[in-house]
Amino acid sequence: MTDLVHPSARRLFRQVGVEVLADLLALRSGTADRPESAILDLGLVDERDFALALAVRSGLPFVGLRSFSPDPAHFLYVPLSLALTEHVCPLALGEDSLRLATAFIDPDLSFVQERFPSLEIEFAVSPRVEILAALLAVTPRSP
């Protein structure tokens, strides 16, 4: 696996110092965004490398979504707005389980768990950019 820190990020660390970057992340953490999103947004870490490292460290499987089209019916379980906010994408629905791709280990899916208490949620890790691309390709169903 390649080094997670992008070469330009290493130069940035040397130029401005880790303290300045920590302050920047602290400012961003006051928003609804996760600190991990700030690191990815700034391009300090490659998204695919981040997802692979997260999968290895968490023990969750890795799945790429480059040509994946989610089933619009699965958004009855995880509303598209929640999926976009939490960076998750429904992959498959079983009899009593829902498999989701996630960009981060701890998405807030309390809404889904409250609405479907007997549904087991299984996770696989995917790059955030691939999750967002799959979600943005979904055409919302008409009522």
C-alpha positions in Angstrom: 0.0 0.0 0.0 1.3 3.5 -0.8 2.1 6.1 1.8 -1.2 7.8 2.9 0.2 11.3 3.0 0.3 13.0 -0.4 3.8 14.5 -1.3 2.3 18.0 -1.6 0.8 17.6 1.9 4.3 16.7 3.3 5.6 20.0 1.7 2.7 21.9 3.2 3.4 20.3 6.7 7.0 21.5 6.4 6.0 25.0 5.2 3.2 25.9 7.6 3.8 23.5 10.4 1.5 20.9 11.9 0.1 23.5 14.4 -1.4 25.6 11.6 -3.0 22.6 10.0 -4.3 21.5 13.4 -5.8 24.9 13.9 -7.4 24.7 10.4 -8.9 21.3 11.2 -10.2 22.7 14.5 -11.9 25.5 12.8 -13.5 23.1 10.3 -14.5 20.8 13.1 -16.9 23.5 14.3 -18.9 22.8 11.1 -21.1 19.8 10.4 -18.1 18.2 8.5 -16.0 15.5 10.0 -12.3 16.3 10.4 -11.6 13.4 8.0 -13.6 15.2 5.4 -11.4 18.2 5.8 -8.3 16.2 5.3 -9.8 14.6 2.1 -11.1 18.0 0.9 -7.7 19.5 1.2 -6.2 16.7 -0.7 -3.8 15.8 2.1 -4.6 12.1 1.7 -5.6 10.1 -1.4 -9.3 9.0 -1.0 -8.7 5.5 -2.3 -5.7 5.0 -0.1 -7.6 6.3 2.9 -10.5 3.9 2.3 -8.1 1.0 1.8 -6.3 1.8 5.1 -9.6 2.2 6.9 -10.8 -1.2 5.7 -7.5 -2.9 6.7 -7.5 -1.2 10.2 -11.2 -1.8 10.8 -11.4 -5.4 9.5 -14.3 -4.3 7.2 -14.2 -5.4 3.5 -13.3 -2.8 0.9 -15.5 -2.3 -2.1 -15.0 0.0 -5.1 -18.1 1.7 -6.5 -16.7 3.2 -9.8 -19.4 1.6 -12.0 -22.0 0.9 -9.3 -25.6 2.1 -9.6 -27.6 1.8 -6.3 -31.1 0.4 -6.5 -33.5 3.4 -5.9 -35.8 1.2 -3.8 -33.0 0.9 -1.2 -33.4 4.6 -0.4 -36.7 3.7 1.3 -34.5 2.4 4.1 -31.7 5.0 3.9 -33.1 8.3 2.5 -30.9 9.9 -0.1 -30.5 13.0 2.0 -29.2 10.9 4.9 -26.9 8.9 2.6 -25.4 12.1 1.2 -24.9 13.6 4.7 -23.4 10.4 6.2 -21.5 9.3 3.1 -23.1 5.9 2.9 -24.5 4.1 -0.2 -26.9 1.1 -0.1 -25.3 -1.9 -1.8 -27.7 -4.8 -1.2 -30.8 -5.6 0.8 -31.3 -9.1 2.2 -34.2 -10.6 4.1 -33.1 -9.1 7.4 -30.0 -7.1 6.5 -28.9 -4.0 4.6 -25.3 -3.8 3.3 -23.9 -0.3 3.0 -20.8 1.2 1.6 -19.4 3.8 4.0 -16.6 6.3 3.7 -16.2 6.5 7.5 -16.4 3.9 10.3 -19.1 5.5 12.4 -22.0 7.0 10.3 -25.0 8.2 12.3 -27.7 5.8 11.1 -29.9 6.2 14.2 -32.8 7.2 12.0 -32.6 3.9 10.1 -32.0 1.8 13.3 -35.1 3.4 15.0 -37.3 3.0 11.9 -36.2 -0.6 11.2 -35.0 -2.1 14.5 -34.7 -5.7 13.4 -32.7 -4.8 10.2 -29.0 -5.7 10.6 -26.7 -3.2 9.0 -23.5 -4.5 7.5 -20.7 -2.2 6.3 -18.0 -2.2 3.6 -15.6 0.7 3.2 -15.5 2.6 -0.1 -13.8 5.8 -1.1 -15.9 8.9 -0.3 -15.6 10.2 -3.8 -17.0 7.0 -5.3 -19.9 6.9 -2.8 -20.8 10.5 -3.6 -20.6 9.8 -7.4 -23.0 6.8 -7.0 -25.4 8.8 -4.9 -25.5 11.8 -7.2 -26.3 9.5 -10.1 -29.5 8.4 -8.4 -32.7 9.9 -9.8 -35.2 10.4 -6.9 -38.4 8.4 -7.4 -41.6 10.4 -8.0 -44.3 9.9 -5.3 
